[in-house]
Amino acid sequence: MKIDILGVKIDRIRMKEALREIEALLKRDGKFYIVTPNPEIVMKAIKDENYKEILNKAALSLPDGIGIIWAGKFLSKKFNYKWKFINLLANIIYGIYLLGYIILRRNLIHDVFPERVTGVDLTLALAKFASENQYTISLLGAGRGIAKKAGERLLSLYPNLKLKEALSGPFIDKEGNPAFPINLSPTDILFVAFGSPKQEKFIFKHLKDLNCKIAIGVGGTFDFIAGKTKRAPKFVQKIGLEWLWRLFCQPTRICRIWTAFPKFVWKVINYKLNHIN
């Protein structure tokens, strides 16, 4: 089942269920790609219909971001007051109330999206799955040398992992075309870390030429796995404030955080007023 968040359709799924779906895709004929929308990605898709279409055609669309979890719960609650101003006020109060619940009693907002499935957690889970089931993986993207370090880290965690490629560098030009021959070693799962929307557009355009069964856009995941960027402590992740931790560690992300939090929240409220009530 998919939930519509500002026009982007995202699967209502847990990590364990996602792994089962991916295993099934590996056994099917054809090639597939997977996306992990967060609020920032959804906001980009609002302004880019082609990008939205690419996201909505993915074999799996996984909820990456506590803002997506919040939006799913918020949009599921309907207010039908006569006056639009009262509806607006009720939605604002309810939205703030839910934000508080994320921190204080987070399990109560997970009845729409049961779990947050981040790119980092998905990559680690799939690396473990691949090592246990004799599947191969490759890493493509991130800054120079980062993919190799991330690959080394994955191999240290899962010694039986079959890592085919770990390539970093400038892989695409300004038009999104490959800046290198697409002659990667055959692999089952290809993780692409170009950042959104470049990675999803690249995968969609060139999937037929990529030597893989499944391609997944994972954004800054390699930086976390390689240790270049420190991930928030577990308790911060659990209460949904990982974005605030990243802002504290990387103040230059302020514009991205502004898009992914206040602007996204307000956009969701307006969307609800205009399309649901």
N, C-alpha and C positions, 0 to 999 in steps of 0.2 A: 504493500500500500504506500502511495506517495502523498505527501502533504505539500500544498502550494504555499510557498513563501514569496510574496511579491512577484509571482509569475515563474519562479524557479521551483521545479518539482523535486522534492527530496524524500528519499526512502525513510519510512518509519521502521527502523531496524537497529538491532544491537550488534556489537562487535562479533559475537559468536555466530549470529545469523549471517552477517556479512561474509565471514570466512567460509561458511557453508555455501553461500551463493557464489563466491569466487572459485571455490573448488569445483562447483558444477560448471561454471563457465570454462574452466581449464579443460574439462572433458567434452565440451561441445565443439562442433565445427565452427569455424570462423574466428574473427578477431574482435576484441571488445576493449572498451575503455571505461574507466571509473573516475568520478570526480568527487571532491570533498568540499562542498560549498560552506563558506562561513559568511557572516554578515558583509564583510568587505567584498567578497565575490558576488553576492547577491546585488549589492549596490552597483557594481560595475555592469552586471547583466541588465539592470534597469535601463541603462543608457546605451546598451549595445544589443540589439535584437539578435544579431548573428551569434553572439556569445551566449545569450540565453538559450537559443536553439541548440547549440552545441552541448550545453549543460543538460538540457532536457532530453537529449538523445542518448545519454550515457547509459550503459548497462546497469550501473549502480550509481546513486548519488547519495553520499553519506553525510550526515549532519555534523559538521566540524565547527564548533563554536557554541558557547553557552547562549549567545544571542539568538541562534537558530532554535535552541530548545525553548527559550523564553517566548520567541515569536509564535512557535507552534501552539503553546499553551494559551498565549494571549489571544490569538486569532480564533481559537476554538470557543471562546466565551462571547456570547452575544448579548448586547444591550439594545433594547427596543423602546427607549423613551421617545416621547413625541418631539421634543425640541432637540435640534442638532447640538446646541451648546451643552445640554445636559448629557447627551451621549458622549461628546468630547471630554467633558469633565469626568464622567464615569470611567471612560477608557484610560484617561491619564492616571487616575487614582488606582485603577486595577493594575495598570502596567507597573506603577511604582511598587504596589503591593507584591506583585510577582517577583520583581527584582529583589525585594527583601527576602522573599521565600527562597530564592536561589542560594542566598548566603546562609539563612537560618534553618530552613527545612527543605533542602534542595530536592529530596525525593518526591515531594508533592507536586512538582511541575513536570514530572517525567511520564505523564500518562499519554501525551501525544507523541513526542519523540522519547522513547524509553532510555536512550543513552546517547551521549556525545561520542562520536567516533572521529578522533583527530587523525591527521596525516601521520604524525609521529607514532602514535599508538598502532595505527594500521600497518605502517611499514615494519615496525618491530614484530607485530603479531604475524604478519605474512612471512617475514624472514624465518621466524620460528617454525611456522607451518611448512614452508618450503624445505627447511633442513630436515624435518621429520618425514616428509613425503617425497623426497627426491625430485623436487622441482628446482628449476634454476631461476636466478634473478640477475638483473643488471641495474646499475645506477647511472643516470645521465643528468648532468646539470650542476648547479650551484657554482660558487667561486672556485678559482683555480686550486686544485689539490683537495678540495673538500670532499668530493665524491669518493676519492681513494681512501681518505681518512675514515669516512663513514662506512665504507666497505670493510676496512680493517676492524672497525669497532663491531660490526655485525658478525664478522668471522670469529672475533674473540668471544662473543656471546653465544654463537651457534657454530661450533667447529665443523659440523657436518654440512654446513650451508654451501651450496654450489653457486659461487658468485662468478658470473661470466665476464662482466664489464663494470668498470667504475670510472667514468669519464667526466671531466670537468672542463670548463672553458666557454668561450663565446660560440654557441652552437647554432644560433639563428641570426639572420640579418634583420634589418628594420622592417622588412615585409613579412617576416615570420618564416622565411624559407631556410632550409638547412645551410649552414656555413661549412658543411663537411659532407662527404659521401655517406649516405645512410647504409652502412655495411657492418652494422653491429653483429657480434656473434649471436647465433640463435639462442633465444632465452624464453622462458615461460612468462615471467613477470618483469616488466620494465617500469621502473620508477623514474619519473621525469620531474626535475626541480628547476624550472625556468621562472617560477612565479606566475601568478594569474594576471591577465588572461592568456599570456603567451603560451604557457604549457598546454592548456586545453586546446587552444587553436592549433598549435603545432601537432598535437596528437591526432586531432580530428582530421586535419589535412593530410597527414603522412602515415596514418596507421597502416595502410595497405603496404607501405614500403618498409616499415619498421619490422625487424626480424624478431617479433615477439607475439605471444598469444594474447596477453592483457597488458595494457599501458595505463598507468595511474599518475595523475598530476599530484605532487605532494609539496609544492611550495618550498618553504624554508626548512623542511624536515632534515635534510642532510646536515645543515648547520647545527641542529640540535644533537643529532646522533654523533657527529664528529667532535662535539664539544666546543665548537666555535661560539655558539650561543647557549647560555645556560638556561635550562628550563625551570619554571617555577617549582617550588617545593610541592609535594603531593597534596598537602592540605589546602594550598592556594588553588591548585588545579580543581580540587573537589568542590570548593565553594564558588567556582566559576569566575575567579578574579585573575586568571592567568594573563589576560590582556593588560591589567593594571601592573602586574609584575614586569611584563615586557616593556611597558611605558617607562617604568622606574629604571630599568636597566638600559633602555634605548630611548632617551627623550626625543630623538629625531623622528620617532614613529608617531608623534603627536597628531599629524594630519591623518594618518591611516586609522588611528584610534578614534579620532573625531568622526570619521566616516563610518567605522564599524560599530560605534556605540550611540552617541546622541543622534546623529543623522539617521541611522538605521532605525532606531527606536521611534523617532518621529514619523519616519516614512511608513513604518508598519501601522502606527496609529491612524494615519491619514488613509492608508489603504483599506483598513478595516471600516472606517467611517464611510468611505466612498463605494466599497464593493460588497460589504456584508450587511450592514444595517440599513 
